[in-house]
Amino acid sequence: MRTVVIVGAGQGGFQVAASLRDEKFDGRIVLVGDEPELPYQRPPLSKAYMNRTMLDSGIYLRPDTFFAQHNIELMTGAMVTRVDRVAKQIALGSGGRLDYDHLVLATGARNRLLPVPGNELDGVVYLRSLADARSVRERIDMVQNIVVVGAGFIGLEFAAVAAKRGKKVTVIESTERAMGRAISREISDFFQDAHRAWGTELLFGTTLKRIDGDDHVSEVETSDGRVIPADLVAVGIGVVPNTELASDAGLRVANGIVVDTQLSTADAAISAVGDCVNFPSHFAGASVRLESVQNAVDQGKAIAARLMGKSISYNAVPWFWSDQGDLKLQMVGLTAGHDQTVVRGDPAERAFSVFCFQGGKLLGIETVNRASDHVMGRRLLAQPTSLSPDEVAAENFDLKAYVMASANR
């Protein structure tokens, strides 16, 4: 194997390239990105970068000198239009072609578009790319009334930044609670109270019916008949995995590019990594697609190791985080479907943890401003555990002591 081509220069694609060099791969690496930027971090776009506590120089994963020093050919602003599996080539929008011995698809995901009248008006914005973030960051200073569509992580992170900047913020969410698809009710209720204390209005169980304005948005109407002034409408209703290249090449697609435990597609010469991948997960008990830095990084390392002859089944502990105002939410494990929770700490002190169980089995731990519990939770879930709800609920329970004792058994 002499040439590895990586399509997608986000976190996952970058990690494959960097890890191949760490693994002493001495062949050709070509990293192809469709944006005109160096590979950069996405999570800060709705938080530190939006809040101007992070500059452009801090958003990049590595400076441009890194790629030359590690002999990684970085192609920016390059569109890949086709994968030819027989010839083992990719076709570029510019008309060029690249040969590969192994191809890694790191095509990521794109914003789910808001399907309502008026969605084309100026002032309707999304937050996925660095270009998006730059534009929105400048617009915030020129508006007063902001409507956020979607009370997921990105929507609430942006809402917290806007509220801190003194804007009138209204969040519209179709479900009955904030971040309800991802976290426990205890955490959800706590964050709803926090956002309301910051001055944000939260509307649940309703959707956007239309967006009004001449050339620029001026107001929105919800499905329950409310009319809300809006100078800016920020849409955060999820993403769609970019699977078209894989599908057109005859690879299996089902809510992502389908891979095995080795992160390989049905074509042994093609792997896939990151937000675009549907992979078997021990923690989910099924195949799953995850959107997180941890997943992209760990999968990138696993693919690089496999390409260098190490047989590694991907089974990293999933973890996530979200910074909203002065609150750091950290999650380890996959807690969807839990039927019992145990709270440790005091929400009134703005520092607590929620242990989530299903049928008595620990699925994961959600923490607010308790980094130690999160770190210990990652160590705990990396090994088989029989920790029970009763043990966690005991007055003298100490998670760190339990994890240390478990490691020594």
N, C-alpha and C positions, 0 to 999 in steps of 0.2 A: 504494500500500500504506500504510494508515494504522494498522492494528492487528496486532501480532504477539503471539500467545499462546504461552507456553512451558509445557508440562506436565512438571513435574519440576524441583525447585529444588536439585538436587545440583550437582556441579562443572560438568557440561556445560551444564545449563540456565542456571545463573548466568552462565557465561561468554558464552553467546549474548546475554543481556540486557545485560551490561556492555560487550561488544564492539559491540553495536548503537549504544550511546551514544558509544563511542569513534569509531565510523564516522560520527557526526553524524546518525544517524537521529532524526527529530524527531516521530515518530508515537507512538502508544500502545503500551506494553509491559506485558503482564500475565504475571507469573511465579507459577505455581500449584504449591505444594508440599503433599504430604499429611502431612508431619510438622509438629508445632507449633513447630519451631525456625526460627531464621534459617538460611540456607544455610551449611553447615559442611563442613570437611575430613573425609574418612573415613580416610585412611591413619594419622593419629596415634592413632586410637581404640585400636589394638592395640599401640601403642608408647608415645610420649611421654605421651599422655593417660592410658593405663592405668597408666603408671609414675608418675603424678602430677607430672611435670615440665612439664606443660601444663595450664593452667586452662581453665575453660569459655570465658572471654573470648578465649583464644587460638585456640580451635577454629573460630570463625566466620570465614567468608571475608571478610566486611565487617561493620562495626557497623550497627545498624538505621538510623542517619542516612544511610547511603550511598544507600539505596533512595529516600528522599524527595528527597535532593539530586539524584539522577539521574532523577527522575520515573519510577521503576519501581514499578508496582503489585504488591506482594508479597502473595499470598494464602497463608497458612500453615494447616495442618490442613484442607486442602480436597481432597476426593476427586473425581477426574474419572471419570465412569461411562460416557461414550459420546462418540464423535466422529461428528458428522453432516457428512459431506463435501459433501452436496448443499447444505445450508443454510449450510455453513461456520460451524458452531457446535460448542462442546463443552458437554456436560451435566454439572452438578455434583451430588454426592450430596445437597447441601442443597436441590436442586430448581431452582437457578438455571441460567442458560445464559450463555455468553460467545460473542460473535461474533468471528471472526478473518478477516483477509485472508491471513495466513500463520500456519501452526501448526507448532511445533517440538516433537517428541516426545523428551523427555529422561527417560524413565521408569525408567532404570537397571535394577537387577537385585535379586533377593531371595535369601536363603539357601536352599541346597538342604537339605531336611530329612532328618534321620537316620531311616531306615525300620526301626527295631528296637523290640521290646517294651520298654516303660519309657521311651520317649522323651518322655512327657508329665510325668514326675516333676519336682518342684521340684529345682533344682540342675542341670538340663540347660539349657545356655545357648548362645546364638549371639552373634556379634559383627559386626553390620552397621550398626546405627544408634547415634546418640548415646545414646538411651535404653538400648540394650543395654549400651553401654560404662559408663555410670554405674552400672547395676545390678551388672555383673560386677566393676567396680573396688571396690565396697563389699563384695561377697561374698568377695573374695580374702582379706581380713583375718580372716575368720571360719572359714576352712577350712584343712586341711593337705594332704589328698590330692587332687590334680587330675589328671584324665585328659583329654588333648587328642585329639580324633579328627580326623586329617588332618594330614600333615606338609607342608602347603603354606606359603605365605608368612605368612598370618594366623595359622595354628596355631603355627608356630614363633616368630613374633614374640611371641605371647601366652605361649608356653612359656618363652621367655627372661625375660620380665618376672616370671612366677610363680616361676621358679627363683631369680631374684635376690632375691625376697621371702622365700626360705627354704622354699618349698613343695616337697613331694614330687611331681614331675611325671612322668607317663608319657604318651608320645605313641604313638598307634596309627595305622599307615599301611598301606593295602591293597597298595601297590606295594612295590618292593624298595629304594627309596631316597628321601631327602628332596628335596622340590621337583623330583622327577624329570621331571615333565611340562614343566618350564620351563627347566631349566638343565643344564649339562654335568656329567658324573660327577665331574670334578675339584672343582668347586665344591660339589657335593652331598656328596662324601666329607669335604671340609674342614668343612662346617657340621655334619655328623653328629658328627665328632670334637669340635667346639667345644661342642655341646649336651651331649654326654656329660660333658665336662670341667666343665660347669656343674652337673652332678648330675642331668640329665634322662635317663630311661630311654626308649630308642627301640625300638619293636617294629614290624618290617616284615613284609610278606607276610601280614598277618592283618587281620581286621575285627572290628567289635563285633557280638556275637551278641545280647546283651540287656543291659539296665540294671535293676538290682534296687534295691529300697528300699520303705519303706512310703509315706509321703507325700513323703519326700525321698530322693534317690539315696544309696545306701550302698556299692555296689560294681558293677562291670561284669564281664561274661564275654566273652572273645574267641572267635573262631571256632576257634582251636586249643586251647581249653580252659583258658586262664589265667583266674583270678579275681583282680581287682585292686580294692583298696579305693578308693573315690571319694567325696569330699564335693562335688565339682563336676565336671561333664563339659562341656567346651567343644568345640563342634562347628564344624569348619571344613572342609567337604567340597565347597566350591565354591558357585557361584551359578547362578541361572536368570534369563535376561533377562526383563524385564516387557514382553511383547509383546501382551498380550490386547487392549488398546485398539486397536492397529494391526490385529490380526487381525480383530477384530469389525467394523472399519471397511472391511474388504475389501482391506487392504494386504498385500503379500507378506511372509511371515515364514519364516525358515529360520535357526535358531540366532541369532535377533535380527531386527530390522526391516531388511529388505533395502533398501539405498540404492545410488545410483550414485557415481561419483567426485566428484560435486558434493555428496554427502550428501543428495540429494533422493530421495524415494520416487517411485513411479509416478504419484502425484498431485503435480503441480507446486506445489500450495499447501501441501504438507506436507514438512518435513525431519525428520531424526532425528539424534541426537547421543549419544555416550558409550557406556556399558556395554551398552546395549540394541541397538546397531547392528552389522549385518553389512555390511561395506564392502569394495570391491576394494582390495587392498594390493599394491603393487609389492614390498614387502619379504617378503611371504608367498608371492608368486606365485599368489595366489588370493584369494577373499573370506575375511575373517576378522573375528572379534569380539574386541576387546581391552578389558581392564579396567585402566585406568591413568589417573592424573591428566593426564599428558601428552596422551593421546589425547583426553580430554574437553575439555581446554583448547584444543588446536589445532583440533579439529573445531568447537568453539564459535566460535572466531575466523573459521574458514573460512566457516561458514554466515552469520555476520553480514556478512562482506565480500561474499558472493554476493548477499544480499538488498539490498545497496546498489549492485548493478550490476557488481561485479567478478567476472570469470569465473575461478574458482580451483578446480583439481582438487586434492582432498586427497591429499597424499603426504608427510606429515610423517614424520620419522625416529622410530620408536617407541623409547621408553626407559622404564625402570622402576627401582624401588629397593626395598630391604627392610632395615630396621635390626633387627638381632638382637644383643642384648647390646652389646658394644663393636665389633661388626662391621657395616660398611656395605657391603651388596651392591648394586651398580649394574649394570644391563644395558642395552645399546643394540643395536638390531636385533632380529631374530627368529631364534633359534638352533635351533629345533626341526628335526630332520632332519640335523643336522651329522654329518659322517663323519670329521672330523679336527680335532684341537685342538692349539694351541701355547700353552704356559704361559710367561709372562714374570713375573719376580719370584720370590720364595721364600715358599711357603705357611707355612713354619716361622716366618717373620717376620710373619705375619698381614697381608701386603700383597702381592697378586699379581693378575695378569690372565690370563684365558683367551680366546684368539682362536679362534673357531669357524668352520670352513670346510665347505663341501659342494662336492665336485668341484673343489677348488682355489679356489672363490669365497668371499670373506669374507661370512658371514651376520651376524655380530655379535661383540661383545666383552663379557665378563662380568668385573667387577672387584670385588675385596675391598680396601677401605681404600686405593684408588688413584684418587682423584677425577680427577686429571689425565688418566689414561688414558681415563676415561669421557667427559670433556669432549672430548678429542681424537677419541674414537671417534664421537661425535655429529657432529662436523664432517666426519670422514672419510666416514661413510655418507650424508651429505647430498649427496654427489657421486659420480659413477661412480668406482670404484676397481679397480685390478688387483693390489692387494696380495696377495702369495702366501704360503703357509705357510713356504716357504724363507726369504723375506725377513724374516718375523717371527722365525724361529728363529735368524737370524744374531746372533752375539754382540754386534755393534755396532749393532743395530737401535734406533732412537730414534723412537717413535711421533710425538712432537710435531714433530720435524724433518721426518719424512716428510709429515705433514699440511701443514705450512707450505710445503714444497717443492711439494706437489701443487697447492696453492692458487695458486701463482705460475706454474704451467705454462700 
